[in-house]
Amino acid sequence: MAARPCGRHTRGMAEPLPAPGFPLEYELFDTVTEAARAALESVLIESIERRKEFGAMICQQGNQFFAMPPREGDTNTVDVGHRLGNRGCPEGATAVAYYHTHPAYKGAGFNMEPDRFSPEDRGVADDLKIDAYVGSVSGLFLRYDHRMRKIMVAGPRLRNARDLPQPVPVKKPAVKKPAPKRPRQHIIPAPRLL
């Protein structure tokens, strides 16, 4: 069994449960960020509507990545599964990050900062030595890099409401082609009759 992380945010965890099995359906991605984006896009609107955080682990299998199915939490917290065996990833896969939502500006009797990683969010990532991703009520898509200890925008905003239109690809304006040049005609005046 792998050594257990023991940091401020993981201390006192009971012996891990067995590792979960592979999800019945899961999609493989070329990057961790693509897997995080797909997972957050699939759950952010429901998270906002229900005012509950959702999240789970992102795992690596070979050279590809996949997100575990989302786990439901409360208004301001979610257990992403990192306490399970193999850090919430199936046997044969490795935990490389976790994702979760921040669905509200207020909750549990206090104002929240949904467009930021909380100290607890960063603490879990630092203790486990993995990155973290968050999808915010505003649609902001953020990444916390545990090695650099920096927060950055991970990509374009996430869709955060059902009634928003799907993004339409930007079309390049049509370039008006000039009319083809006609050969210049020389007009010879007709002779004048007297």
Backbone as JSON Lines, residues from 0, in Angstrom:
{"i":0,"aa":"M","n":[0.85,-1.17,0.0],"ca":[0.0,0.0,0.0],"c":[0.9,1.23,0.0]}
{"i":1,"aa":"A","n":[0.48,2.25,-0.74],"ca":[1.27,3.48,-0.86],"c":[1.29,4.22,0.48]}
{"i":2,"aa":"A","n":[2.33,5.0,0.67],"ca":[2.44,5.81,1.89],"c":[1.29,6.8,1.94]}
{"i":3,"aa":"R","n":[0.74,6.99,3.13],"ca":[-0.4,7.89,3.3],"c":[0.11,9.31,3.44]}
{"i":4,"aa":"P","n":[-0.53,10.24,2.72],"ca":[-0.16,11.63,2.92],"c":[-0.59,12.06,4.32]}
{"i":5,"aa":"C","n":[0.19,12.87,4.94],"ca":[-0.19,13.34,6.27],"c":[0.15,14.82,6.37]}
{"i":6,"aa":"G","n":[-0.8,15.62,6.03],"ca":[-0.65,17.07,6.13],"c":[-1.79,17.6,6.98]}
{"i":7,"aa":"R","n":[-1.81,18.9,7.12],"ca":[-2.84,19.53,7.94],"c":[-4.25,19.21,7.45]}
{"i":8,"aa":"H","n":[-4.42,19.06,6.14],"ca":[-5.75,18.85,5.58],"c":[-6.07,17.38,5.34]}
{"i":9,"aa":"T","n":[-5.14,16.5,5.63],"ca":[-5.38,15.06,5.46],"c":[-5.1,14.28,6.73]}
{"i":10,"aa":"R","n":[-4.65,14.94,7.79],"ca":[-4.3,14.3,9.05],"c":[-5.54,13.64,9.66]}
{"i":11,"aa":"G","n":[-5.33,12.54,10.32],"ca":[-6.41,11.89,11.04],"c":[-7.35,11.1,10.16]}
{"i":12,"aa":"M","n":[-6.97,10.88,8.92],"ca":[-7.84,10.09,8.05],"c":[-7.75,8.63,8.48]}
{"i":13,"aa":"A","n":[-8.88,7.96,8.49],"ca":[-8.91,6.54,8.82],"c":[-8.19,5.78,7.71]}
{"i":14,"aa":"E","n":[-7.92,4.52,7.98],"ca":[-7.32,3.71,6.93],"c":[-8.21,3.78,5.7]}
{"i":15,"aa":"P","n":[-7.62,3.86,4.52],"ca":[-8.42,4.07,3.33],"c":[-9.32,2.88,3.01]}
{"i":16,"aa":"L","n":[-10.43,3.2,2.42],"ca":[-11.33,2.18,1.89],"c":[-10.69,1.62,0.63]}
{"i":17,"aa":"P","n":[-11.21,0.52,0.11],"ca":[-10.65,0.01,-1.14],"c":[-10.79,1.05,-2.25]}
{"i":18,"aa":"A","n":[-9.92,0.95,-3.23],"ca":[-10.0,1.86,-4.38],"c":[-11.3,1.61,-5.13]}
{"i":19,"aa":"P","n":[-11.9,2.65,-5.67],"ca":[-13.13,2.45,-6.44],"c":[-12.82,1.76,-7.76]}
{"i":20,"aa":"G","n":[-13.82,1.17,-8.36],"ca":[-13.65,0.58,-9.68],"c":[-13.7,1.65,-10.75]}
{"i":21,"aa":"F","n":[-13.41,1.27,-11.98],"ca":[-13.51,2.22,-13.08],"c":[-14.97,2.58,-13.28]}
{"i":22,"aa":"P","n":[-15.26,3.84,-13.63],"ca":[-16.65,4.21,-13.93],"c":[-17.17,3.37,-15.1]}
{"i":23,"aa":"L","n":[-18.48,3.15,-15.13],"ca":[-19.05,2.38,-16.23],"c":[-18.75,3.05,-17.57]}
{"i":24,"aa":"E","n":[-18.85,4.36,-17.59],"ca":[-18.52,5.11,-18.8],"c":[-17.56,6.22,-18.4]}
{"i":25,"aa":"Y","n":[-16.47,6.32,-19.12],"ca":[-15.56,7.43,-18.89],"c":[-14.84,7.74,-20.19]}
{"i":26,"aa":"E","n":[-14.47,9.0,-20.33],"ca":[-13.83,9.47,-21.54],"c":[-12.38,9.79,-21.23]}
{"i":27,"aa":"L","n":[-11.49,9.37,-22.1],"ca":[-10.07,9.65,-21.93],"c":[-9.7,10.95,-22.65]}
{"i":28,"aa":"F","n":[-8.82,11.73,-22.04],"ca":[-8.39,13.01,-22.6],"c":[-6.87,13.04,-22.67]}
{"i":29,"aa":"D","n":[-6.35,13.9,-23.53],"ca":[-4.9,14.02,-23.7],"c":[-4.24,14.84,-22.59]}
{"i":30,"aa":"T","n":[-5.01,15.72,-21.94],"ca":[-4.43,16.54,-20.87],"c":[-5.33,16.52,-19.63]}
{"i":31,"aa":"V","n":[-4.73,16.83,-18.5],"ca":[-5.48,16.92,-17.25],"c":[-6.52,18.04,-17.35]}
{"i":32,"aa":"T","n":[-6.12,19.16,-17.94],"ca":[-7.03,20.31,-18.04],"c":[-8.24,19.98,-18.89]}
{"i":33,"aa":"E","n":[-8.07,19.23,-19.97],"ca":[-9.22,18.83,-20.8],"c":[-10.18,17.95,-19.99]}
{"i":34,"aa":"A","n":[-9.64,17.02,-19.21],"ca":[-10.49,16.16,-18.38],"c":[-11.23,16.98,-17.33]}
{"i":35,"aa":"A","n":[-10.54,17.94,-16.71],"ca":[-11.17,18.8,-15.69],"c":[-12.27,19.64,-16.32]}
{"i":36,"aa":"R","n":[-12.01,20.21,-17.47],"ca":[-13.0,21.06,-18.14],"c":[-14.25,20.25,-18.48]}
{"i":37,"aa":"A","n":[-14.07,19.07,-19.04],"ca":[-15.22,18.23,-19.4],"c":[-16.04,17.88,-18.16]}
{"i":38,"aa":"A","n":[-15.36,17.52,-17.08],"ca":[-16.07,17.16,-15.84],"c":[-16.83,18.36,-15.28]}
{"i":39,"aa":"L","n":[-16.2,19.51,-15.25],"ca":[-16.86,20.71,-14.71],"c":[-18.0,21.18,-15.6]}
{"i":40,"aa":"E","n":[-17.83,21.1,-16.92],"ca":[-18.91,21.47,-17.84],"c":[-20.12,20.58,-17.62]}
{"i":41,"aa":"S","n":[-19.89,19.31,-17.29],"ca":[-21.0,18.37,-17.15],"c":[-21.79,18.56,-15.86]}
{"i":42,"aa":"V","n":[-21.21,19.25,-14.86],"ca":[-21.87,19.32,-13.55],"c":[-22.1,20.74,-13.03]}
{"i":43,"aa":"L","n":[-21.48,21.75,-13.61],"ca":[-21.54,23.1,-13.03],"c":[-22.97,23.66,-12.96]}
{"i":44,"aa":"I","n":[-23.75,23.52,-14.01],"ca":[-25.1,24.09,-14.01],"c":[-25.95,23.44,-12.91]}
{"i":45,"aa":"E","n":[-25.91,22.12,-12.81],"ca":[-26.67,21.44,-11.75],"c":[-26.18,21.88,-10.38]}
{"i":46,"aa":"S","n":[-24.88,22.02,-10.23],"ca":[-24.3,22.46,-8.96],"c":[-24.84,23.83,-8.57]}
{"i":47,"aa":"I","n":[-24.91,24.75,-9.51],"ca":[-25.42,26.1,-9.24],"c":[-26.9,26.05,-8.9]}
{"i":48,"aa":"E","n":[-27.67,25.29,-9.68],"ca":[-29.11,25.2,-9.45],"c":[-29.43,24.6,-8.08]}
{"i":49,"aa":"R","n":[-28.66,23.6,-7.67],"ca":[-28.92,22.92,-6.4],"c":[-28.15,23.54,-5.23]}
{"i":50,"aa":"R","n":[-27.26,24.5,-5.54],"ca":[-26.44,25.17,-4.53],"c":[-25.65,24.16,-3.68]}
{"i":51,"aa":"K","n":[-25.05,23.21,-4.37],"ca":[-24.22,22.2,-3.72],"c":[-22.93,22.05,-4.51]}
{"i":52,"aa":"E","n":[-21.83,21.86,-3.79],"ca":[-20.57,21.6,-4.47],"c":[-20.55,20.16,-4.97]}
{"i":53,"aa":"F","n":[-19.93,19.97,-6.13],"ca":[-19.69,18.65,-6.68],"c":[-18.21,18.57,-7.02]}
{"i":54,"aa":"G","n":[-17.65,17.38,-6.96],"ca":[-16.25,17.23,-7.34],"c":[-15.81,15.79,-7.25]}
{"i":55,"aa":"A","n":[-14.62,15.52,-7.75],"ca":[-14.04,14.18,-7.72],"c":[-12.58,14.26,-8.17]}
{"i":56,"aa":"M","n":[-11.97,13.12,-8.25],"ca":[-10.57,13.03,-8.63],"c":[-10.41,12.94,-10.14]}
{"i":57,"aa":"I","n":[-9.24,13.36,-10.61],"ca":[-8.85,13.19,-12.01],"c":[-7.67,12.23,-11.99]}
{"i":58,"aa":"C","n":[-7.77,11.2,-12.8],"ca":[-6.81,10.1,-12.76],"c":[-6.07,9.99,-14.09]}
{"i":59,"aa":"Q","n":[-4.86,9.44,-14.01],"ca":[-4.07,9.19,-15.2],"c":[-3.98,7.69,-15.42]}
{"i":60,"aa":"Q","n":[-4.2,7.29,-16.66],"ca":[-4.06,5.9,-17.06],"c":[-3.19,5.9,-18.3]}
{"i":61,"aa":"G","n":[-1.96,5.41,-18.18],"ca":[-1.02,5.5,-19.29],"c":[-0.7,6.96,-19.54]}
{"i":62,"aa":"N","n":[-0.88,7.39,-20.78],"ca":[-0.62,8.79,-21.15],"c":[-1.89,9.61,-21.24]}
{"i":63,"aa":"Q","n":[-3.01,9.07,-20.76],"ca":[-4.28,9.79,-20.87],"c":[-4.91,9.99,-19.5]}
{"i":64,"aa":"F","n":[-5.92,10.86,-19.47],"ca":[-6.53,11.29,-18.22],"c":[-8.04,11.15,-18.29]}
{"i":65,"aa":"F","n":[-8.65,10.9,-17.12],"ca":[-10.11,10.85,-17.04],"c":[-10.55,11.34,-15.67]}
{"i":66,"aa":"A","n":[-11.79,11.8,-15.62],"ca":[-12.36,12.3,-14.36],"c":[-13.28,11.24,-13.78]}
{"i":67,"aa":"M","n":[-13.19,11.05,-12.5],"ca":[-14.13,10.16,-11.81],"c":[-15.49,10.85,-11.75]}
{"i":68,"aa":"P","n":[-16.58,10.07,-11.61],"ca":[-17.91,10.68,-11.54],"c":[-18.0,11.65,-10.36]}
{"i":69,"aa":"P","n":[-18.76,12.73,-10.52],"ca":[-18.83,13.74,-9.46],"c":[-19.51,13.21,-8.2]}
{"i":70,"aa":"R","n":[-19.01,13.67,-7.07],"ca":[-19.58,13.36,-5.76],"c":[-20.26,14.62,-5.26]}
{"i":71,"aa":"E","n":[-21.42,14.47,-4.63],"ca":[-22.2,15.61,-4.15],"c":[-21.79,15.98,-2.74]}
{"i":72,"aa":"G","n":[-21.67,17.28,-2.5],"ca":[-21.34,17.78,-1.17],"c":[-22.39,18.72,-0.64]}
{"i":73,"aa":"D","n":[-21.97,19.7,0.13],"ca":[-22.86,20.72,0.69],"c":[-22.65,22.03,-0.07]}
{"i":74,"aa":"T","n":[-23.22,23.11,0.46],"ca":[-23.09,24.42,-0.19],"c":[-21.65,24.88,-0.29]}
{"i":75,"aa":"N","n":[-20.84,24.55,0.7],"ca":[-19.47,25.08,0.69],"c":[-18.39,24.03,0.9]}
{"i":76,"aa":"T","n":[-18.7,22.76,0.66],"ca":[-17.67,21.73,0.79],"c":[-18.09,20.46,0.05]}
{"i":77,"aa":"V","n":[-17.1,19.71,-0.39],"ca":[-17.35,18.4,-1.01],"c":[-16.13,17.51,-0.74]}
{"i":78,"aa":"D","n":[-16.41,16.25,-0.48],"ca":[-15.34,15.25,-0.35],"c":[-15.11,14.71,-1.76]}
{"i":79,"aa":"V","n":[-13.97,15.03,-2.34],"ca":[-13.7,14.65,-3.73],"c":[-13.26,13.2,-3.88]}
{"i":80,"aa":"G","n":[-13.17,12.46,-2.78],"ca":[-12.82,11.05,-2.84],"c":[-11.36,10.76,-2.58]}
{"i":81,"aa":"H","n":[-10.59,11.76,-2.2],"ca":[-9.15,11.57,-1.99],"c":[-8.83,10.69,-0.79]}
{"i":82,"aa":"R","n":[-9.81,10.43,0.07],"ca":[-9.58,9.58,1.24],"c":[-9.79,8.09,0.93]}
{"i":83,"aa":"L","n":[-10.32,7.8,-0.25],"ca":[-10.52,6.4,-0.65],"c":[-9.18,5.77,-0.99]}
{"i":84,"aa":"G","n":[-9.18,4.46,-1.12],"ca":[-7.97,3.77,-1.53],"c":[-7.47,4.31,-2.86]}
{"i":85,"aa":"N","n":[-6.17,4.28,-3.06],"ca":[-5.53,4.78,-4.27],"c":[-5.95,6.22,-4.58]}
{"i":86,"aa":"R","n":[-6.22,6.99,-3.5],"ca":[-6.62,8.4,-3.61],"c":[-7.84,8.61,-4.51]}
{"i":87,"aa":"G","n":[-8.74,7.66,-4.48],"ca":[-9.99,7.82,-5.22],"c":[-9.94,7.44,-6.68]}
{"i":88,"aa":"C","n":[-8.85,6.84,-7.11],"ca":[-8.73,6.38,-8.5],"c":[-8.73,4.86,-8.53]}
{"i":89,"aa":"P","n":[-9.2,4.26,-9.61],"ca":[-9.19,2.8,-9.72],"c":[-7.76,2.26,-9.7]}
{"i":90,"aa":"E","n":[-7.61,1.01,-9.28],"ca":[-6.3,0.36,-9.3],"c":[-5.76,0.41,-10.73]}
{"i":91,"aa":"G","n":[-4.48,0.72,-10.86],"ca":[-3.88,0.83,-12.19],"c":[-3.9,2.25,-12.73]}
{"i":92,"aa":"A","n":[-4.56,3.15,-12.02],"ca":[-4.59,4.57,-12.41],"c":[-3.97,5.38,-11.27]}
{"i":93,"aa":"T","n":[-3.54,6.58,-11.57],"ca":[-2.87,7.44,-10.59],"c":[-3.62,8.76,-10.45]}
{"i":94,"aa":"A","n":[-3.83,9.21,-9.22],"ca":[-4.47,10.51,-8.98],"c":[-3.48,11.62,-9.34]}
{"i":95,"aa":"V","n":[-3.91,12.54,-10.22],"ca":[-3.04,13.64,-10.62],"c":[-3.64,15.01,-10.3]}
{"i":96,"aa":"A","n":[-4.94,15.06,-10.03],"ca":[-5.61,16.33,-9.73],"c":[-6.99,16.03,-9.17]}
{"i":97,"aa":"Y","n":[-7.66,17.08,-8.73],"ca":[-9.07,16.95,-8.4],"c":[-9.81,18.16,-8.93]}
{"i":98,"aa":"Y","n":[-11.12,18.01,-9.14],"ca":[-11.95,19.11,-9.61],"c":[-13.12,19.27,-8.66]}
{"i":99,"aa":"H","n":[-13.64,20.49,-8.58],"ca":[-14.84,20.73,-7.8],"c":[-15.46,22.06,-8.2]}
{"i":100,"aa":"T","n":[-16.69,22.27,-7.77],"ca":[-17.43,23.49,-8.12],"c":[-17.54,24.41,-6.91]}
{"i":101,"aa":"H","n":[-17.71,25.68,-7.2],"ca":[-18.06,26.7,-6.2],"c":[-19.37,27.31,-6.69]}
{"i":102,"aa":"P","n":[-20.54,26.8,-6.21],"ca":[-21.82,27.15,-6.82],"c":[-22.54,28.38,-6.28]}
{"i":103,"aa":"A","n":[-22.01,29.06,-5.28],"ca":[-22.79,30.13,-4.66],"c":[-21.9,31.26,-4.15]}
{"i":104,"aa":"Y","n":[-22.51,32.45,-4.06],"ca":[-21.83,33.6,-3.47],"c":[-22.04,33.67,-1.97]}
{"i":105,"aa":"K","n":[-23.17,33.11,-1.5],"ca":[-23.48,33.09,-0.07],"c":[-23.94,31.69,0.3]}
{"i":106,"aa":"G","n":[-23.66,31.31,1.53],"ca":[-24.12,30.01,2.0],"c":[-23.62,29.75,3.4]}
{"i":107,"aa":"A","n":[-24.32,28.88,4.09],"ca":[-23.96,28.5,5.45],"c":[-23.78,29.73,6.34]}
{"i":108,"aa":"G","n":[-24.54,30.79,6.06],"ca":[-24.53,31.96,6.92],"c":[-23.38,32.93,6.71]}
{"i":109,"aa":"F","n":[-22.6,32.77,5.64],"ca":[-21.52,33.73,5.41],"c":[-21.3,33.93,3.91]}
{"i":110,"aa":"N","n":[-20.63,35.03,3.58],"ca":[-20.28,35.32,2.19],"c":[-19.11,34.44,1.78]}
{"i":111,"aa":"M","n":[-19.18,33.93,0.56],"ca":[-18.11,33.08,0.06],"c":[-17.4,33.8,-1.08]}
{"i":112,"aa":"E","n":[-16.26,33.32,-1.45],"ca":[-15.5,33.86,-2.57],"c":[-15.37,32.77,-3.62]}
{"i":113,"aa":"P","n":[-16.39,32.62,-4.48],"ca":[-16.4,31.5,-5.4],"c":[-15.33,31.56,-6.49]}
{"i":114,"aa":"D","n":[-14.79,32.73,-6.76],"ca":[-13.78,32.85,-7.81],"c":[-12.36,32.72,-7.26]}
{"i":115,"aa":"R","n":[-12.23,32.08,-6.1],"ca":[-10.92,31.87,-5.48],"c":[-10.83,30.45,-4.93]}
{"i":116,"aa":"F","n":[-9.61,29.96,-4.81],"ca":[-9.39,28.71,-4.11],"c":[-9.29,29.04,-2.63]}
{"i":117,"aa":"S","n":[-10.01,28.28,-1.8],"ca":[-9.92,28.49,-0.36],"c":[-8.6,27.9,0.15]}
{"i":118,"aa":"P","n":[-8.19,28.3,1.35],"ca":[-7.0,27.67,1.93],"c":[-7.15,26.15,2.03]}
{"i":119,"aa":"E","n":[-8.37,25.68,2.3],"ca":[-8.6,24.22,2.38],"c":[-8.42,23.57,1.02]}
{"i":120,"aa":"D","n":[-8.93,24.22,-0.04],"ca":[-8.76,23.69,-1.4],"c":[-7.28,23.53,-1.73]}
{"i":121,"aa":"R","n":[-6.52,24.58,-1.45],"ca":[-5.08,24.54,-1.74],"c":[-4.38,23.54,-0.83]}
{"i":122,"aa":"G","n":[-4.82,23.44,0.42],"ca":[-4.2,22.52,1.37],"c":[-4.31,21.07,0.94]}
{"i":123,"aa":"V","n":[-5.49,20.67,0.45],"ca":[-5.66,19.29,-0.03],"c":[-4.7,19.03,-1.18]}
{"i":124,"aa":"A","n":[-4.63,19.97,-2.14],"ca":[-3.74,19.8,-3.29],"c":[-2.28,19.72,-2.84]}
{"i":125,"aa":"D","n":[-1.88,20.6,-1.93],"ca":[-0.49,20.59,-1.45],"c":[-0.17,19.3,-0.7]}
{"i":126,"aa":"D","n":[-1.07,18.87,0.19],"ca":[-0.82,17.65,0.97],"c":[-0.69,16.42,0.08]}
{"i":127,"aa":"L","n":[-1.54,16.35,-0.96],"ca":[-1.53,15.18,-1.84],"c":[-0.56,15.32,-3.0]}
{"i":128,"aa":"K","n":[0.01,16.53,-3.16],"ca":[0.94,16.82,-4.26],"c":[0.27,16.6,-5.62]}
{"i":129,"aa":"I","n":[-0.93,17.17,-5.74],"ca":[-1.67,17.13,-6.99],"c":[-2.22,18.53,-7.27]}
{"i":130,"aa":"D","n":[-2.62,18.79,-8.5],"ca":[-3.23,20.07,-8.85],"c":[-4.72,20.04,-8.56]}
{"i":131,"aa":"A","n":[-5.34,21.22,-8.58],"ca":[-6.78,21.32,-8.32],"c":[-7.4,22.25,-9.36]}
{"i":132,"aa":"Y","n":[-8.65,21.96,-9.71],"ca":[-9.42,22.78,-10.66],"c":[-10.74,23.15,-10.01]}
{"i":133,"aa":"V","n":[-11.22,24.36,-10.31],"ca":[-12.52,24.78,-9.8],"c":[-13.31,25.42,-10.93]}
{"i":134,"aa":"G","n":[-14.62,25.14,-10.93],"ca":[-15.56,25.82,-11.81],"c":[-16.45,26.67,-10.92]}
{"i":135,"aa":"S","n":[-16.5,27.97,-11.18],"ca":[-17.19,28.91,-10.31],"c":[-18.58,29.24,-10.82]}
{"i":136,"aa":"V","n":[-19.43,29.74,-9.91],"ca":[-20.77,30.2,-10.26],"c":[-20.71,31.25,-11.38]}
{"i":137,"aa":"S","n":[-19.64,32.01,-11.46],"ca":[-19.49,33.02,-12.51],"c":[-19.07,32.41,-13.84]}
{"i":138,"aa":"G","n":[-18.72,31.12,-13.84],"ca":[-18.22,30.46,-15.04],"c":[-16.71,30.44,-15.13]}
{"i":139,"aa":"L","n":[-16.05,31.06,-14.16],"ca":[-14.59,31.1,-14.18],"c":[-14.03,29.68,-14.01]}
{"i":140,"aa":"F","n":[-13.01,29.35,-14.8],"ca":[-12.37,28.03,-14.79],"c":[-10.93,28.24,-14.33]}
{"i":141,"aa":"L","n":[-10.64,27.81,-13.09],"ca":[-9.35,28.07,-12.47],"c":[-8.57,26.79,-12.2]}
{"i":142,"aa":"R","n":[-7.25,26.94,-12.15],"ca":[-6.35,25.83,-11.81],"c":[-5.4,26.3,-10.71]}
{"i":143,"aa":"Y","n":[-5.17,25.42,-9.74],"ca":[-4.15,25.65,-8.72],"c":[-3.01,24.69,-9.0]}
{"i":144,"aa":"D","n":[-1.83,25.22,-9.29],"ca":[-0.64,24.41,-9.55],"c":[0.1,24.24,-8.22]}
{"i":145,"aa":"H","n":[0.1,23.01,-7.71],"ca":[0.69,22.77,-6.38],"c":[2.21,22.93,-6.37]}
{"i":146,"aa":"R","n":[2.87,22.72,-7.5],"ca":[4.33,22.86,-7.53],"c":[4.74,24.34,-7.43]}
{"i":147,"aa":"M","n":[4.06,25.18,-8.21],"ca":[4.38,26.62,-8.19],"c":[3.61,27.36,-7.11]}
{"i":148,"aa":"R","n":[2.59,26.68,-6.54],"ca":[1.7,27.3,-5.55],"c":[1.07,28.58,-6.11]}
{"i":149,"aa":"K","n":[0.59,28.44,-7.36],"ca":[-0.03,29.57,-8.06],"c":[-1.4,29.19,-8.56]}
{"i":150,"aa":"I","n":[-2.27,30.2,-8.59],"ca":[-3.61,30.04,-9.14],"c":[-3.62,30.75,-10.49]}
{"i":151,"aa":"M","n":[-4.21,30.1,-11.49],"ca":[-4.26,30.68,-12.82],"c":[-5.57,30.34,-13.5]}
{"i":152,"aa":"V","n":[-5.93,31.12,-14.5],"ca":[-7.1,30.8,-15.32],"c":[-6.72,29.61,-16.17]}
{"i":153,"aa":"A","n":[-7.56,28.56,-16.15],"ca":[-7.24,27.33,-16.86],"c":[-7.73,27.33,-18.29]}
{"i":154,"aa":"G","n":[-8.64,28.24,-18.63],"ca":[-9.17,28.28,-19.98],"c":[-10.38,29.19,-20.05]}
{"i":155,"aa":"P","n":[-11.09,29.16,-21.19],"ca":[-12.28,30.0,-21.35],"c":[-13.32,29.68,-20.29]}
{"i":156,"aa":"R","n":[-14.22,30.63,-20.07],"ca":[-15.28,30.45,-19.07],"c":[-16.12,29.22,-19.37]}
{"i":157,"aa":"L","n":[-16.63,28.63,-18.3],"ca":[-17.51,27.47,-18.39],"c":[-18.95,27.95,-18.56]}
{"i":158,"aa":"R","n":[-19.77,27.12,-19.17],"ca":[-21.19,27.44,-19.3],"c":[-21.82,27.29,-17.91]}
{"i":159,"aa":"N","n":[-22.52,28.34,-17.44],"ca":[-23.03,28.33,-16.07],"c":[-24.54,28.55,-15.97]}
{"i":160,"aa":"A","n":[-25.27,28.46,-17.08],"ca":[-26.73,28.58,-17.04],"c":[-27.31,27.84,-18.24]}
{"i":161,"aa":"R","n":[-28.47,27.21,-18.03],"ca":[-29.09,26.43,-19.1],"c":[-29.57,27.3,-20.26]}
{"i":162,"aa":"D","n":[-30.02,28.53,-19.96],"ca":[-30.6,29.35,-21.01],"c":[-29.57,30.12,-21.83]}
{"i":163,"aa":"L","n":[-28.3,29.93,-21.54],"ca":[-27.28,30.59,-22.35],"c":[-27.11,29.82,-23.65]}
{"i":164,"aa":"P","n":[-26.97,30.53,-24.75],"ca":[-26.75,29.82,-26.01],"c":[-25.39,29.15,-26.01]}
{"i":165,"aa":"Q","n":[-25.3,28.07,-26.77],"ca":[-24.01,27.42,-26.93],"c":[-23.09,28.38,-27.67]}
{"i":166,"aa":"P","n":[-21.83,28.4,-27.33],"ca":[-20.92,29.29,-28.04],"c":[-20.89,28.95,-29.53]}
{"i":167,"aa":"V","n":[-20.94,29.98,-30.34],"ca":[-20.9,29.8,-31.79],"c":[-19.49,30.12,-32.25]}
{"i":168,"aa":"P","n":[-18.93,29.23,-33.06],"ca":[-17.57,29.52,-33.54],"c":[-17.56,30.85,-34.3]}
{"i":169,"aa":"V","n":[-16.53,31.61,-34.1],"ca":[-16.4,32.89,-34.77],"c":[-16.08,32.65,-36.23]}
{"i":170,"aa":"K","n":[-16.9,33.26,-37.09],"ca":[-16.66,33.14,-38.53],"c":[-15.8,34.31,-38.98]}
{"i":171,"aa":"K","n":[-14.89,34.01,-39.86],"ca":[-14.08,35.07,-40.42],"c":[-14.92,35.82,-41.44]}
{"i":172,"aa":"P","n":[-14.84,37.14,-41.46],"ca":[-15.63,37.88,-42.44],"c":[-15.19,37.51,-43.85]}
{"i":173,"aa":"A","n":[-16.18,37.42,-44.72],"ca":[-15.88,37.08,-46.11],"c":[-15.11,38.24,-46.74]}
{"i":174,"aa":"V","n":[-14.1,37.9,-47.45],"ca":[-13.31,38.91,-48.13],"c":[-13.93,39.12,-49.5]}
{"i":175,"aa":"K","n":[-14.28,40.37,-49.79],"ca":[-14.89,40.67,-51.07],"c":[-13.79,40.66,-52.13]}
{"i":176,"aa":"K","n":[-14.01,39.8,-53.1],"ca":[-13.02,39.7,-54.17],"c":[-13.29,40.79,-55.19]}
{"i":177,"aa":"P","n":[-12.25,41.41,-55.66],"ca":[-12.46,42.43,-56.7],"c":[-12.95,41.77,-57.99]}
{"i":178,"aa":"A","n":[-13.74,42.52,-58.73],"ca":[-14.25,42.0,-60.01],"c":[-13.05,41.73,-60.91]}
{"i":179,"aa":"P","n":[-13.18,40.67,-61.71],"ca":[-12.05,40.37,-62.6],"c":[-11.84,41.53,-63.58]}
{"i":180,"aa":"K","n":[-10.62,41.8,-63.86],"ca":[-10.31,42.89,-64.78],"c":[-10.61,42.44,-66.2]}
{"i":181,"aa":"R","n":[-11.29,43.34,-66.88],"ca":[-11.56,43.08,-68.3],"c":[-10.44,43.74,-69.1]}
{"i":182,"aa":"P","n":[-10.14,43.13,-70.19],"ca":[-9.12,43.8,-71.02],"c":[-9.65,45.17,-71.47]}
{"i":183,"aa":"R","n":[-8.82,46.12,-71.43],"ca":[-9.22,47.48,-71.81],"c":[-9.47,47.53,-73.31]}
{"i":184,"aa":"Q","n":[-10.61,48.08,-73.62],"ca":[-10.95,48.2,-75.04],"c":[-10.58,49.59,-75.52]}
{"i":185,"aa":"H","n":[-10.0,49.62,-76.67],"ca":[-9.7,50.91,-77.29],"c":[-10.85,51.26,-78.2]}
{"i":186,"aa":"I","n":[-11.47,52.35,-77.92],"ca":[-12.59,52.78,-78.76],"c":[-12.05,53.77,-79.79]}
{"i":187,"aa":"I","n":[-12.28,53.39,-80.99],"ca":[-11.85,54.26,-82.08],"c":[-13.07,55.03,-82.56]}
{"i":188,"aa":"P","n":[-13.01,56.34,-82.57],"ca":[-14.18,57.09,-83.01],"c":[-14.48,56.82,-84.49]}
{"i":189,"aa":"A","n":[-15.78,56.8,-84.78],"ca":[-16.2,56.58,-86.17],"c":[-15.83,57.81,-87.0]}
{"i":190,"aa":"P","n":[-15.54,57.59,-88.26],"ca":[-15.2,58.74,-89.09],"c":[-16.4,59.68,-89.21]}
{"i":191,"aa":"R","n":[-16.17,60.95,-89.32],"ca":[-17.22,61.95,-89.44],"c":[-17.58,62.14,-90.91]}
{"i":192,"aa":"L","n":[-18.81,62.14,-91.11],"ca":[-19.29,62.4,-92.47],"c":[-19.59,63.88,-92.6]}
{"i":193,"aa":"L","n":[-19.23,64.44,-93.73],"ca":[-19.48,65.85,-93.92],"c":[-20.65,66.11,-94.78]}
